[in-house]
Amino acid sequence: MQRGLILAVVVLTAPLWLAVLLVVVLSRVIQVVVLYGLVWVWWIGWARRRVLFVYSDSPNWKDYVEANILPKLPENSVVLNWSHRGSWNKFNVSVMLFQCFAGAQEFNPLGLVFERFNVVERYRFWQAFRDAKHGRLDALQVIERRFLEHAAG
């Protein structure tokens, strides 16, 4: 009896939750398309690519990032500090790009490389820094090299 009632509620409310699901999916698609258009037409500028790098004041990587990664980034790169996110302007294009393309896991430290008419390339450093903390530096060296080579072109 209870199973039949649940099935009836699901079937009868299907048009409502399917409409909500459709609106959510379409709004996400529109958000991504608009942000890519903004990146390709305006944010990259005359360059072929532009980098967005996000890190925090964590003792696990702050000094390393500031000494080994940030100085090697291209001049037009944008750097956001996650530890200072309270002062971020939520309407800033860089912040919107981070919020849209970083994902919910392993988003700090993160390098995003945007190229004209190409999808964003994500470089997630979190696991590599975790391995480095335990004496395994190979993954950090590999992702750092790949990221900086791609960022530089």
ABEGO torsion letter per residue (X at the ends): XAAAAAAAAAAAAAAAAAAAAAAAAAAAAAAAAAAAAAAAAAAAEABABBBBBBBBABAAAAAAAAAAAAAABBAABBBBBAAAAAABBAABAAAAAAAAAAEABGAOBBBBBBBBGBBBBBBBAAAAAAAAAAGBAAAAAAAAAAAAAAAAX
